[in-house]
Amino acid sequence: QKLKTWRLNPNAPQYSNIIGTEAVVMGSLKPSQEGQVKWSGTTMQARLAQGAVAELTEGAIVTIVAINGNVLTVVAK
């Protein structure tokens, strides 16, 4: 229920606790392209933070640094 509420209103302050948590890359994440990560058991869209130069492969651990709409911005851990 919380995830559904967050997806409908991702800027709700009660979900800011997502920032700083970890997720796992699914497939791969390439600079300047969206990919997917698994966070809290749910597959979500993600993008590498600006300035990232290396591709992350499946299973890489990332830290969520921002949320823009329903897309997580992540950095390599």
Secondary structure, 3 states (H helix, E strand, C coil): CHHHHHHHCCCCHHHHHHCCCEEEEECEECCCCEEEEEECCEEEEEEECCCCCCCEECCCEEEEEEEECCEEEEEEC
